[in-house]
Structures are given as structure tokens and as C-alpha cells.
Amino acid sequence: MSGIITLLDFAGYVALLLWGVHMVQTGVQRAFGAALGTFLGRALGTRLRAFCAGLAITAALQSSTATGLMITGFAAGGVVALVPALAAMLGANVGTTLIVQLLSFDLTALAPILILVGVWMFRRYPPGLTRDLGRVFIGLGLLLMSLHSLVDLFAPFQTAPLLRTILDALATQPVAAMLLAAALTWAAHSSVAVVVLIMSMASHHLVGGPAAFAMVLGANLGTAINPIIEGVTGDDPAARRLPLGNLLTRLAGVVLGLLLLPWVQPWMEGLSNDPARAVANFHTLFNAVIALIFLPVLTPYGALLTRWLPKRANPDDPALPHYLDEAAHDVPAVALGNASREALRMADMLQTLLLLARAGFKRDNRHRLVQARQLDGALDKLETAITLYLATLDRENMTSEDTQRMEEILAFASNIGHAADAAYHGLLSHATKLRKQGWTLASEQREELDEVLGQLLGTERRTAALFVNADVRQARALAGEKERLRGLEIRASETHLNKIKSGQVDAAEVGQLYLDILRDVKNVNSYLVGAAAYPVLAKQGELLPNRLRESVNEAGN
């Protein structure tokens, strides 16, 4: 019974260790997630900058897996070149060693203080930066407490016969020890936690030098598995270049490390008499050596991966960017022009979506719903691609006019994306509901709706033109469309209420649906006005500072 209780204690402390790491990761991601992603995207320009960015972000997140998934997402979206992304992954792997080096010191006395401060910040402040930092402090405190508890728990294990037999077997089978650690790291999603666990076991002489170092190699291999499994979607082989390239560098390093273990072990033990420090030093040495070996050869290595995994592109896929040329990043004006052309593609796709919605109220076009769903998904992907593309531009080489134009492009793409969501999930959904329920709009409603949708299509075309020419008079006229639609909605509401008062209760459901359709039309129009008209008017000083925000809020209501 005491053995079972001890094993349960061990599992509980390991779970507490993993939960502490998880709290630190989620706290940092919630507090600085968007900023970290933007910083990483901007830094992925040259190999050295990308390496340093991967190192810094991993040190903050305490997880090379989280950084790897982020970089893999950038690369899979086609907004980051392969060579800088591979350099960032090397930096991320080195970044984990800084955390392990810090945790190799006895910081247990800080645990209660960190938890106390973290709980106070978490309970005292509303959701926001301070509360998220409180979560980070709580996670660090739990992490240190779990390590201290594991160290105390391992002491009796030194004389446990069964455990000693298993660990002695691993000491003579470094490959098995490596595979076991790789599996644990893959399951835990954290090489830091596994390496720290190995350090705790080594400090109590539960694992000797060869087995401990082999397990460190396994932890480094296991952390490269998650981006391959979770970071890539779709069947395009090109999206797997980065995670596979990172895995192959890990694998090559592990093979080399296993071959050199007999010579490395005495050297590492000579650097430090503390077994835990020796494990941390080996972890740092391994990742530093891999980075030094592969950083100079990333260009031919990337070319080799490109030949192995050629891009399989469907030219008919609307979600594929046509104009976001990575080679234009060094010239911001050209890159902004490319992003503008891609944003105009989004406007063209929105026009097709509105045409499908208009046709849906005239006839049964259920066979076109698949096309509409593809367009809506493609617009979301293009908006993300444009955002990431612009985030990676070098701000130092941009003028104030370039920065302003970049903000206009981002606002335009965002509003077009929101308008598409309102058209697909709102207008097309209402058209489908009419068919399914067997309802029919009144003749005057059908005529009015067709006219309104025709005018909405005209507004969409003028929005695209205004995005290009920034004509002030056209912007004023476009902004005036909101008042006209608001008046139309008010009149329709009064007509609906009058029908109910006059006893036409049967028309209540259809009338309410018609009001919902008009509200969605108004929402789409509001997003279109916010996409191009408001930025032009704001530049001329004809718009209140909070007017654009209010228009977006109106569209969401």
C-alpha cells in the first residue's frame, strides 16, 4: 500500500509540475500573445534575427513547443520564408535551455511569495494584463513547489528494488531511455518539464550520467513531434517543410549525441559535481551545438526540403494569396501595394457572396451554398494572410505615410471579412430558413429587399473604388447610406407592428425574419462604410474620433 501511495504522490507532483508550466504559458500568452506573435512575425527576416526572436519568445513562454506551433502556423500560411523559420526553431530550442539553467538552482524559498503575489493579483484585478501576470506568478510558484516535493519524494526511491532494476536496465540501454523520454515529452507538450524531472532524478542518483543524458536527448526529440502533428493542416506537402526540417535537425543531433555519449559524459561531469547541473549543462550544450552546426547551412538545407516537399497548390482555391510576394518585404511601398491588391480580391469575393445572397431570396439556390461557404472560409484565410504579411514588414524602413496606409489596409481587410461573415451567416442563413419553413415574403417586401440588396452591391463596388482613389465626396456619399438604411429599418418595424395590431398575427414570424434580414443588410453596409469611407473622412478631419468604433459596435448589434 505504501508503494501505491508513493506512486500516486509521484504522479500528483508531476501533474503539478506540468500544470505550473501550463499556467505560466497561458498567462504569458494571454498577456502578451498578440504582441509576441507580431514581434515574432516582424523578426522573421534574417537568420540571426529569427534565431534571437525564437530564443527570446521561448524563454518567455517556457515552451519551445508553443513557439514551434506559432512559427509553423506562419510558415504554413505562406507568410514566412523557410530559412528564417528554421532559424527561429533553432533559437526556440536554445531558449528552453535558459529556463532549465535557471530552474537548476534552488529557488524553493520564492515559491510561497510568488503564489501569494500571484493570487492577490489574480483576485484583485479584473481580466487584463495584471491578472494574467498573476497567473504567471502562480504557475511559477507551483512549478518550484512541485520540484521541491519531487526532490523530497525521490529520496526513498534510492533503495526501491523494482525501480532500481528498471533504472539499471535503462542505464545500459541509452536508446530505450531516449525513446522513453521522447514519448513523455510528446505527451506532456513540454521539454522543460521533462528535463527538470530528469534533473530531479539525477540529483538523487536514480539515473546515472549516460541514462540521464540519453533521456535529455529524448526530450529534445519529443518536443519536435508536436508541431508535425498539430501545427499543420491540409494536404499540401510544402506546409510540412518547417516541422519536418526541425525534426530532422533534432534527429541528427540525437544520433550524434548517442554516438558521443561515452566521451561527453566525463567532460560534463568534470564541469560540475552536481548531477542536476550536469544534466542542465548537457541540455544547453546539445542545443547550442545543433544551432552552430545548422545555422550556416540553413539555405541549402531549406532548398533540399523544398525539393523533397514541393508545393501542391490548387490554382482554383480562392484562399490562396495571389499577390503577397515575400520578396517584396524589403521595399515597404511594393509590399503595401501587394497587400492592397489582395485586399481588393477580398472585395471581389464579397461581391460574389452578396450576389449569391441576393439570388437566394429569389430562387432556391441551395446548390450554391457550398460555394458560399468556401468563399466565407477563403475570406477569413486571406484576412489572416494579409495581417501576417503586413506584420512582418520592417517598420524602421517605413515612412509615416506607409504606416498610415498599412493601417488602412488592415482596417479594410478586417471590415470586408466581417461583412462576409454577416452576409454568409446572416443573409444566406435567412434565405435558407425561408425555404425550409416554406415561408414567402410579401410582394412589397420582396421588391424592397431586391432593391436594397442591389443598392448594397453598388455600395460594395463604391467601397472598393474608394479604397483605391480616396475621393472625399464619394466617401461622404457612402457614409450617408447608413442613415438611409436606418430609416428603412424604422419604417419596416412600424409596418410590422401595425400588421400585428390590425390582427395579422400569421405574418408575425415572417415579418420578424424580414426585420432580421434588413438588420443584417445594415450590418454589412456599416462594415463597408467603415472599410473605406470613414478612414478617408477621418483623414480630412470630418469624423469624430470615436465614430468609427461606434459604427463597428452598431454593426455587431
N, C-alpha and C positions, 0 to 999 in steps of 0.2 A: 504493500500500500504506500509506503514512504517513497518508493521508486516512482510510482504513478504520480504522486503529488509533486515530486521533484520535476518530472517531465512536464506536468501541467504548468508549474511555475516557470519553467524554461520557455514553454510556448507562449505564455502570457507576457513575459518580459520581451520576447522577440516581437510579439504583436504590438506591444507598447513602443518599442523602438521604431517599427515601421510606421505606426500612427504618428509618432513625433515627427518623423521625416515628412510624412504626408501633410501634416499641419503646417510645417514650415513652407513646403512647396505651394500649397493652396493659398497660404497667407501672402506670400510674395507675388504669386500670380494675380491674386485679386487686387493687391495694392498697386502693382507696377506692371501687370500683364500686358496691357496695350502699349505702354511705354517701352517695355522690354522687346516686344515684337517689332515696334517701329525702329528702335535702336539697332536691333539685330539686322533688320532689313536694310537699313542705311549703311551698316558696316560691311555688308557682304559685297564689297567691291574688289578689294585686292586680297591676296592670300594672307598677308600679315595682319591686316585689319580684321579680316574674318576670323583668323585664329584667336586674336586677342578678344574679340567680341564673344566668341563661343566660350572662351575661358571665363570671362567676367560674368556672363549670364548664368553659366552653370554654377559658379561659386555662389551666386545669389539664390538660385533655385534649389541648390543642393541635389541636383539630379541631371546627369548627362542624358538620361532617357527623355526627360521633358524637353530639354534643349534640342535633342535629336529629332523628336517628333515635330517640333516647331520648324526646324530647318528643312526637314523632309517635306513638310507641307508647302513651304516656299518653293522648293525645287520642283515638286510635283506640279505646282501651278504654273511653272514655266517662267517665274519672275526672278529667279536667282540662277546664275551660271553654276555649272557643276563644280569647277575647280575651287572657287571661294567657298562653296557649301561644304566640300570635303575638308577644306582648311578649318572651317568653323567646327566641324565634327571633331577634328583632332584637338582643337582648343577646348572643346567641351570635355573631352576625356581627360585632358590635363587639369581642367578646373575641378574635377572631382577629387583630385589628389590634395588640393589645398584644404578641402573640408576635412579629409581624413587626417591630414597632418595636424590640423587644429584639434580634432577630437582625440588625437593620441595623447594629449596632455590631460591631466586630471583636473577637470573643471566642475566636479560634482558640487562644490560649495555654491556655485552660481545657480544651481537648479531651482531651489526654493524662491530665490529673489526673482528669477526670470518668470516663474509661474505666477508669483504674486503680482508683479507688474503687468504681466500679460492678461490675467483675469480682470484686474482693475480697468485696464484699457478696453478690454472686450465688453465688460458690463457697463462701463461709464459712458462710452461714446456711441453714437448712432452708427449705422453702417457707413463705412468710408475708410479712408487711409489709416487713421489712428486705430480703428477697431481691427483692421486687417493686420497691422503690425502687432497688435496684442495677440492675435492668433499665432504669429511667428514666434513671439516670446514664449507662449505656452508650449508650442511644439519643441522649441529648443530645450526648455526645462524638462519636458517629458523624455526627450532624447537622452539628456545627461543622466536623468534618474534611472532610465532603463539600462544604460550602460553600467552604472554603478551596481545595480541589482544583479545584472548578469555576471559581473566580476565576482561578487559575493557568492552567487549560486554555483559558479564553476569550481569553487574550491573543493567541495566534497567529491566532485566527479573524478578527481585525480586518482582515487582509489577504487572507482567503479569498474569491476572486471569486464562487464559486457562492453561498456563504452571504450575502455582501453583496448579491447580486442578489435573493435571496429576501427578506431583511430590508428592503431598499429598497422592494420591492413591498408588503410589509406596512405600511410607513410611510405609503404613500399609500392604503391600504385598511384603515381602522380597524375596519370591521365584520368583515372577514376575520380580522384579528388577534384581535378579541374572540371570534369563534367558535372559533378555534384554541385559545385559552386555556381556553375553556369546556369543550371536548372533553377537553383534557389534565386539567383539574381533575376532571371527571366520572370519567375513567379512573383517576386517582390517588387519589380519595376524600380529597383534602387540598388546600384552597385555600392553606394556609400554604406547603406545599412549592412550589406553582406560583408564588406571589407572590415567594417568596425566589429562585426560579430567574430570574424576571423582573428582580429587583434585581441579581443577579449579571451578567446580560446587559447591563443598563443601565450598570453600573459600568464596563464595557469598551466602552461606546458601540456595542454591537452592535444595540441598538434605541434609537431616539430617543424623545423625550418623548411624542408622540402615540401611537405604536405601543405603547410601554410602558404608558401609561395605559389604552389600549384593551384591552390584554391583562389588566390588573388588573380592569377591568370584566368581562371574560370569566371570570376566576377566580371572581369573586363570583357570577356567574350559574351557573357549573358546579356550585358547592357546593350549590345549591338543588335540583339534579336528583335526587341520590341518595335523599333522603327520599321523593320521589314514587315512585321505582321500587322501593325496598327497604323503606320504612317502613310501607307499607300493604298489608294482606292482606284478602281478601274483596271483595265487590262492592257494599258499602254506600257510596254517594257521600259520605255525611257524614264518613267516615273520611279523605277526601281534602281536606277543607276546609283543614286546617292546612298540609300541604305545598304545596298549590296557592296558598294565600294567601301563603306565604313566597316562592314562586317569582314570583308576580305583583309583589310589592314589589321583588324583585331586578330583574325585567324592567323595571319602571317606572324604577327608578334607573339601569339601564344605558342605556335610551333617553335619559333626561335627561342622563346623563353624556356620551354620544356627541355630543349636540347642543351641550353647553357646553365640549367639549374645546378648541376654539380659544381660549377666554377663560381656561380653567382652567390650561392649560399654562404660560403666562408667570408666573402667580401662584405656582404650585407651584415652578417653577424659581427664582423670586425668594426663596422661603423657605429654600432650601438649594442650595448649589452642587454638592453631591454627588448624582449621578443616582440612586444607590441610595436615599438618604434621601428624595429627591423621590418615588420610587415608593412607599415606605412611608408617607409623609405623605399621598399621594393615596388610598391604600388606607384609611387611618384617616378621612380627610375624607369619603370616599364613604359609608362605613358609618355615621358619626356623623350625616351629613345625612339619610340614609334613616331612621334611628331618630327624629330630631327631626321629620321630616315625618309619619311614620306613627303614632307613639305617641299623639298626641292624637286621632286619628281611628280608632283600632282598634275602638271599639264599633260605629259604623255600618259599618265595613269588615267586621267579623265578621258583622253582620246581613245584609250583602249576600252574603257567602259562604254563609251559611245558606240564603238564598233560592235561590241558584244550585244548591246541592247539598243538597237536602232529605234527611232521614234515611229510608232504606228499611229498615224493621225488620220482621222476621218474628215476629209475636206468638207463634208456636208454637216459636220457638227457645229451648230451655232455657238456653242460655249467656248470654242477655241478662239483666242485673240488673233486678230489679223494684223494689227499694226504695232503691237507692243514689242518693239525691237530692242533687245538687251544691249546691242552695240551702240545705241544712241544715248546711253546713260551719261557718257562724258560730255555731251552737249545738251544742257537742260532745255534749250529752246526747241531742239528737234524732238526730244523726248516728250515735251509737253504737247507738241503738235501731234505726235503719235497717239498720246492718250486722248486728245480731243477727237481724233478720228474714230477711236474705239468707242468713245462715249456717244458719238453720233450713230454708230452702229447700234448701240443700245436703243437710241431713239427710234431708229427704223424698225427694230424688233418690237418695241412697244406699240408702234403704229399697226403692225400686223396683229398683235394681240387685241387691240381695240377694234380692228376690223372683224376679227372672229367673234368678239363680244356683240358687236352690232348685228352681225348675221345671226347670232344665236337667238336674238329676240324676234327675228323674222321667220326663221325656219328651224327645223330640227337638224342641228349640225353636231350631233354627238360624236360623229366620226372625226371631228376636228379637235376634240378635247385633248387627245394625245399630243397633237402639235402644240396646243396652247400650254400644256403642262411642260413640254420640252422648252418652249420659249421662256416661260417663267423661271425654270431652273437655270437656263443659259444666262438670263439676265443677272441672276444672283451671282453666278460664277464670274461673269465679266466685270461686275461691280467690284468683286473681291480682287480680281486680277489687276484692274486699274488702280485700286487703292494700294496694293502691294508694289506695283510698278512705280508709282509716284513716291511711295515711302522710301524707296531705295535710291532716289536721286540725291546727289551731293548738294546739300543746302549751301555750302560755302561758295559754290560756283554759280549760285542763282541770284539774280537781282530781285529787288522788291516787286517789280512787275511780274517776274517769273513766279515768285511766291504767291502773289495775288491770283495769277492765272491758274496755278495749281489748286488753290482753294476753290476757285470757280468750277474747275473740272470735277473735283471731288464732290462738291455740292450738287452739280448737275447729275453725275452718275448715281449718287445716293437717292436723289428725288425721282429719277427715272426708275430706279429699282423699286422704290416704294409705290410709285404709280402702277408699275406692272403687277405688284402684289395685290393692290386694290382692284385692278382690272380682272385678274385671274380668280382670286379668292372671293371677290365681291360680285362684279358684274356677271362673269361667266357662271358663277355659282347660282346666282339668282335666275339666270336664263335656264339652267338645268332644273332648278326647283319648279319653275313654271311648267316645264314639260312633264316632270314626274308627277306633279299634283294634278295635271290636266286643267290648270287654270289658264284663263285668257284675259289679257288686259283689255280695257275698254278701247274703242276705236280712237277716241281722242287721246288716250294715254299712249297708244302705240304710235300715233303720228307725232305726238310731242316728244316721246322718247327717241324716235328715229332722228328727229330734227336735232335734239340735244346731243346725241351721240355723233352726228355729223359735224356739229359745231365743235365738239370735243376733239375730233380728229383734226379739224382745222387749227385748233389751239395747239395740238401736239406738233403740227408742221411749223407753226409760227415759233414755237418754243425752240425747235431745232435750228431754225434760221436765226433767231435772236442769240442763241449760244455762239453763233459764228460772227454776226455783224454787230451785236451790242447796240442796236438802234434804240435811242431813248423813247421816241414816240411810239414805236412798236411795243416797248416794254410797258408804257403807260396803258396802252390799249389792252394788252394782255392781262395786266393786273385788274382792269375793270371787269373782266369776265367773272371774277369772284362775286361781285355784287349782283350781277345778272342771275347767276345760278342760285345765289342765296334767296333772291326774290322769287324765283321759280319754285324753290323748295317750300317757301312760306305759302305761296298760293296753292300748291298741291296739298299741303297739310290742311289748309282751310277747306278745300274742296272735299277732302277725305272726311273731315269732321262733319261737314254739312250733310254728306250722304248718310252717315251713321245716324245723325239727328233726325233725318227725314224717314228713317225706318229701313234703309237699305243695308241691313246687317250682313246679308250674304256677301256683300262686296268688301267687308271689313278686312279679311285676310289678304285679298288681292291688293286692296288699296294700301295696306301697310307694307306689303312687299314692294309696291311701286315707290313708296316713300324711301324705302331702303335702297332701291336702285338709284334714285336721284341723289341720295346722300353719298353713295359710292362714286357717282359721276362727279359730284362736288369735291370729293376727296382727291380723285385723280386730277381734276383741274387745279386744285390747290398745290399739289406736288409739281405740276407742270409750271405753274406761276413761280413757285419757289425755286425751280431748277434754273431759270434763266432771267425772268423779269425782275425779281427782287434784287439779285446781285447788281444788275445794271442800274436800277433806281438807287440802290444804296451807294453806289459809286458816285452818283450825281447829287447825293445828299437829300434825296426826295423820299427817303424811307426812314421811319423811326427805328432806333437801334434794336428794339425788341419785336419789330413787326414780323420778321422772318420766322422767329421762334414761335410766335403766336400762330402764324399760318400753318406751321407743321403740327402744332397741337390741335388746331381746328381739323386738320386732315385726319388726325388719328382718332378724333371723337365721332 
